[in-house]
């Protein structure tokens, strides 16, 4: 450790005030700003921070000697708040945290731990690294807080709890449970279990991208893992020649999580894909959701709000599965839900319950399709209607007629961009004149991964990379090229979270006339460009210019024109 005389600047009130101002300006944390301003290396910064706030400090070597107290502070909460509860060899309880500038953290720790402990500071990266080290060693589910609650629907709930390594647990069960744990902790949307000649490959889809997580050798183990998934999903374990679909629930952190299972036979055996549906997490994310929080550019946001507040007509949102269409519509409907209008939705499934809105789940087995449900909704005196997805001609025609008869209709359709939507409706046999008379505007959207704010650093793209992206040094003058190098916050990926990009087309008289007369799509695109329509790629490149995402991510999500 350096001597005090060698310190370029000690931590004092004036430095703290500068750090707060810098954090307000940059949108980062005060602690990160303080470290940048102080100019200390990690070891000295931790020591000075401890002296400034009168806390002891703990190094990574000392952390490794500790035993985690996950029964008091679960892994998920430790990771979320960048802290941990642990015990030393004498059984003394320590609360290790990184940011003394968060006074609420110690208050929360006192309520949560509800027992005596000693607070101590450690570097944030050390805490996260220690937690991820424990994660890979234990490879098991968190302790369940309180008594487990059974499934309300009568379905079987797979109850999983923390298992110490070496306990008498089946290796197959341990692998399945640890895979579920890892995927849920990482915020994955899907788990892929793929067979190859050597065994089973485990992948997670995180922020829309598949990540290779692990490979477990052994054909017998691979078969047993798939059989275990089938048993949990109540599927036929003897049938291996045809696809099967099922579902099961797990109880984690005191709440139920649904998993939809697809089993598909392949050359080397059966593959499984588990879609994770954490309704409580979705509810937490959507609680108080507004369009501002989705990350749309200012001009796109203004147009979405304008279309959401029209008295009648149709607002179409398009994009592939997982592009955030439903979330955008939920946010728009939540903003306009003032209690003065009757709002009814029909969805498959209802992903989140919106207060004050009648939501109807599609039930094909009982004969309740989108088309039949939409007809019934029109007899229920609605002002605004949301149709989860237009899949067929009948639903498309009823939705168009609803918009023409004084209702505001929100809906989604699968298409690549705003212009492909036109072809989809024409292919469904919808009358072009009725379609353009009903349609107010179309939003095509995608989600792009955002560079991790904790490890993002300036980068210089190569000339060939710019050329492959349809760009040049002249066109990218003023761009703030940045990329994440990988850290504990982003699990080494360099990305953390996603943001929406948009292609917005509000119909004007010229565009309506071209569509109604079935003009070539080239002419429609030219008219849209004259009307100021910005493409998805242009929206994405704007995020690159601002340093929010990378050129590689933009090329992955959008076409190079």
N, C-alpha and C positions, 0 to 999 in steps of 0.2 A: 504493500500500500504506500502511496506517495505521502510525503510529509505535508502538513498544512501549508508550509511556506511555498511549496511547489504548486499549490492549487491556483489555477488561473482566476477563479472567482468562487467565493463561498456562497452558500444558499442563504439568502436574507430576504427581507420583506420586499425590497425594491425589485429583486430578481423574480420573486414570485408574482408580483404585479405585472411585470413584463411578460412572464409566461402565460398569465391569464389573458392578456391582450392578444398575444400571438395565437393562442388556442382559439379565441373567439374569431380571429381573422381567418385562420386556416381550417377551422372545423375539427381539429384534432383534440387530443386530451391535454390537460394542463401539465401532467407529468411528463409527457413526451416533449412538450415545448420547453419545460424546465431543464430537461436533460440536454437539449440542443443548445440552449442559451448558456448553461453552466460550462459546457465543454469538457466535462470529466469523462474518464473511461468508466466502464461499468463498475469496477470494484470501488473506485473512489466515490462515484456517485451514490452507490448504496450506503457507504460509510457516512458521507455528508448528509444524506437524507435522514439516516437514523439519528444523527446528532441534532439536526435541525428540528426534528419532531419528537425527540426523546424516546425513540424505540430502539430495541436491540435489532440486530441483523442476522440473517442466516444465509450461508453460502449453499451452492449446489451440492458440495460434498457432504455438508451437514444434513441437507434434505434427504439425501440418499440413505442416511442412517435412520430416518424416521419411519414409523409405521402409519399409514393413512387411517383416519377415523371416518370412513365413509358411512358408518352407521349413524354418525352425528351430522355430517355434512356430505350429502351424496356427491358422486363424481360429477354429475351433470351441472349441479349448482356451483361446484368448485370451478369447473371449466368456464361457466358463464360469467362468473364474477372475478375470475383470476385470483383465486385465493384457495386455501386448503386448511383443513383441521388435521393435525397429526400428533402422534405421541412419541416420546423418546423412550429409551430403554428403561427408565424409571417409572414410566406410566404417566409422566407429566404431559398435559394437553397444551398444544401450541396452536395459535391461529396465525397462519402465514399469509401475508397479503403484500401487494406491490405498491398500492397508491394511498399514501396517507392524506392526500388532498380530498378524499371522499369520506367525510365524517359519517355519512349514513351507513358505511360498510361495517364499522365496528358495532353500531347500534343493531344492525341486522344480524351480525354474528352473535351478539349477546342473546337476542331473541331466539335464534335458530339453535345454537348449541345448548343454551339453558344450563350451563355449568361453568365453573371457573376455568379460565384459560389465560395464557400469556400471549399477548399480541407481539408479533415480530415481523420485520420487513425482509423481503427478498426481491430479487430482480424478477420482473414479469416473465421474461423468457425462461428463467430457471424454474419458476412455478409451473408454467405450461409444459416445459420439457419433462419435468418430474411427473406431472399428471399423465402425459402421453406415455411415459415409460411404464407407469403403473397400469395404464390401459392395455398395453401390449402384453404385460406380464400376467395380469389377472385374467383378461379375456373373458369376462363374465358380466352378468347383469348387475345393475345397482341394487342396493337394498330397497325393498318396498317400504314406504313410510306408512305406518298404520296398518289396519286390516285390509286385506284385498277385498274388493267389491266384485260380486259376480256379474256376469253379463246380463243386461236387461232384456235382451232378446231371446234368452234361453239357449244361446249358442255356447259351445264350449270355449272357455277362456284359458289360454295357456299361461299358467302362473310361473314366473321365473324370478329367482332370487340370487343373491351373491353366493358364489361357490368358490371356496379356496382351492388353489391348485393342489392336487394330490388327493382330494376327497374322492370317495367312491362314486364317481359319476361316469356314465357312458361317454366314451370319446365322441360318439356321433352327436349325442345330445349337447355336449359341451361345444362342439363346433357350430351347431345350429344356433345355440343360445348366444355364443360370442359373436357370431355373424350378425344376428339381430341387434345385439348391443352396439356393435361398432357402427352399423348402418344408421341406427336411430341417433346415436351420439354425433355422427358426422352430418346429420340433416339430409340423408339420402332420400330420394323419392322412390327408387326401385333397387331391388337386389337381384342380380343375375347369377345363377348357379349353372355353369356350363361344363359339359363333359368333353374330355379329349382322351386320346389313347392312354395318357399317364394317370389321369384321375379327374379331379374337379377343380374348376377355376371360379373364383369368387370375384365379382365386380359390383361396384355401386354406381348408380347414377346420381351425381352431385352437381347441382347447378346446371342440369341439363346435359352433362358430359359423363360418359362411362369411365370409371377409374378401375384399373386392375388392382385388387387388394391383396389377394393371396392365391396360392395354388397348393392344393392338398393332394399328394400323390396316393395312388392306390385305387384300382377299379372297384374293389369291394367297398371301400369307404365311400366312394362316389355314389354307388347304388344305395347304400344305407342312408346317406344324407337325403337323397331324393325320396326314399321311402318314408323317412321321418317327416319330411314336409307333407307328403301325402296323408300320413296318419293324422297330423295336426289339422289338415284341411278336410278330413273325412272323405278322402278319395279312394278309389280302388287301387290298392298297391299291386295287385296281380296283373292289372291291365297296363301294358307297356307299349302298345302299338298305335294307340289313338290319342289325340290331345284331350286333356282334362282341365276343367276350371273349378276352383274352389275358393275357400276363404277360411281364415281363422283369426282369433284375437289373442293378443298378449296383454298382460297387465304390467305396466311399467310406470314408476313414479306416481303411483296412485291413480292412474287412469288407463282406460282401455284404448288400444291402438288396433285398428283393423288392418289386415293384410289380405289382399286379393292375390290369388295364386293361379298361375298358368303353367301347366305341364305340357311339354312338347317333345315327342319322340324324335331322335336324331340318329346319325350313323353310329356314334360311340355310346349311345345311351340316351336317357331323358334329360332335357334341360328344364330348369324351373326359373320363372321370373315372379318375384314377389313385389307387388305394388303396395307401398306404405301409405295408409290413409290415417294420419294423425289428426283427427277432427279437433281435439283440444288445442293442439299447436296452431292449426289453421284459425281457430276461433281467436286465439291470442293475437295472431298476426293481423287478423281482420278487425279486431276490436278498435273501433274509432277510426277505421281506415278511411283515408281520403285520397283523391286523385293526386294530390301533391306528393304523397309518400311513394308513389309508384315510379317516379323518376322521369316522367315525360318532359320534353323540352317545353318552354313557356308558351310558344305559339301553338304547339299541338295540344297542350293542356287547355288553352282557351277555346279551341275548336271542339274538343271533347265535351267541355262544359256547355258550350252553346248547343250542341246536338242533343245533349241530355236534358235540356230545358225547353226544347221545342214542344208545342202543344199537341202535335200529332205527327205521324210519319214513321219512318223506320230508320234505326241506327244499327248498322251492321258492323260487327267486329270479326275479323278473320285472322287466321294464323294456324300453324300446326298444333298438335296436342302438346300441352305443356308450355305454351307461349304466354300464358297469363290472361287469356281472354275473359274467363269467368271472374277473375279477381278485378279486372278493370270494370266490368259491368256491375259487380257488387259495390265497388267504390262509387261509381256514378249514381247508382240507385240510392245508396245510403245518403249521398249528398242532397238528393232532391226529395227524399222522404220527409216531408214536413207535416204529415198527418192529414193533409187536405185532399189527397188523391188516393184512390183505391189502386194499390199496386199488387199484381199477382204474377207469380213466376211458375213455370213448369220446367223441371230440371231432371237430369239423369246422371248422377244422383244429386240430391240436395246436399251441397258440400258444406254449407254454413247457414245457420238460422239467422235471418235478418229480422230485427224487432219491428213489429207493426206491419209486416208484409206477409201475405198468404203465399206459401210455397208448396207446390204440388210435386211429389216425386213420380216420375214415369214408372209404370209397372206393366211391362209388356206381357208378363204371364197372366195378369188379370185383365188384359185388353186395354189398359190405359196407355196409349201411345201419345207422342207429341201432338199429332193431328187431332185425335179424339179429345185430349185434354184441352187443347186450344179452343176447340168448338165449345166445350163446356164453360171455359173461362169467359168467353164472350157473353154468355147468359148471366154472368155473375156481376155485371155492371162495373167493369174495370175502367180505370183511366189510363194506366200504364201497364204494359205486359212485358215480361221477359221470357223468351223461348230459349231454353238452354242451347239447342242446336237445331239447325234446319238440315234434315237428312234426306228428305224425299219431296216429291212434287206436291203431294197433298198439303204437307205442312207449310211449304213455301207459298202456295197459293192462298191458304188461309191467313198466313202472316201478312201478306201483301194486302189482302182485303181488309184485315183488321186495321192496318195503317191508313188505308183509304177511307175508313169509316170513323175517323176521329180519335183513334187510339195512338199512343206513342208506344212503339214496339222496339224493344231491345232484343237482339239475337246474335248468334254466332254461326259461322259457316266455315268449313275447312277450305282454304284456298291459299295460294302462295303470296298474292299481293292484291291490291284493291282492284286491279283490272281483271284478274282471273275470276273474281266474284261475279262479274257480269256474265262471263261464259258459263259459270255454274248455274245461274238462274235461267239463262236461255236454254241450257241443256235440260233443265227440269221442265221445260215447257211453259214457263211463266210468260205472260204477255209482256213484251218490252215496254209498251206505253204505260201499262198499269204499274210495272216495276219502277220505272223512273218517276212516275207520279207519286209513288209511296215513299221512295228512298230519299232520305235527307243527306246521308253521308256514310262513308265507309272508313273504318280504321283497320289497317293491317298492322300487326305488332309482332315483335320478337323480344326475347330476353337475352341480353348480353351479360356475360360475367364481368364483374368490376375488379380492377386490380386491388389487391390487399393494401389497405392504407398503412398497415404496420411495417410492411417490408418493400413497398413500392419505391423504385429508384429510377432516375433518368436513364434512358437507353438511346442508342443511336442506330436506327434501322439501316441495313445495308442497301446499296443502290439496287441490287437485284430483287430484294424483298419489296422495295417500293415499285419497281417495274412490274413484278408479278401481281401487285395489288392495283395496277392501273394508275399509279401515282408517280410523281417526280419530286425532286428536291425543291423545284420552284413552287409546285402546288402545295407542298407541305411546309412552306416557310411559316414560322410562327407556331407550329405544332409542338406541344409539350409531350413528347414520346416518353412514356413511363411503363414499367413492368414490375411485378412483384417477383422477388427472388426466392420466396418460399420461407415460411416461418411456422411457429406453433399455432398462430391464429388461423392460418389458411390451410393447415395440414400439409404444408410443403407445396401447394399447388400454385401459389402466386395470385390466386383469385379468392375473393371473399364476398359473396352476395351477388345479386343480379339487378340490372336496371332495364326498364322498358324503353324500346325505341319504336317510333311510329311512322307510318305512311298514311297521311290523312287526305281524303278527297271529299270535299263538300260539293255537292252537285250544283252547277249553275245552268242557265238556259242552254248554253252551247253544248255542254256535256250531256244534258238530258236529250237534246235533239239528236245528237250523234248515236246515243245508245238506242233510242226508240226507233231510229231508222236502220239499225243494225250496221252502222258504219264500221269499217275495219278498225281493229283495236289500236293500230298505229295512230289513227286520227284522234282517237279518244285520249291516248297518251300525250299527244301534242297539245291538245286542248287543256288537259290537266296541267301540263308544264306551264302553259301560259297563265293558268289560274293560280300558279304558285305551289303546286303539289310537290313536296319533297320526298324523295324515295327513301326506302329503308336504309340503303347503304349510305346515303348522305347523312341521315340521322345518326348512324353508327359512327361514321368518320368524324362527326362533330364531337363525339365522346373521346375519340382518339386525340383530337386537337386539344381538348381540355385536360388530357392526362388521366381520364377516368378509366379507360380500358385500353387494350392493346390492338395492334394491327392484326395480329394472329387471330384474336377472338372475332374481330369484325369479318375477316375472311372466312372464318368457320361458319358464321351465322348468315352472312349475306352474300349475294352473287357479286363477283368482280365484273363490272360492266365494261 
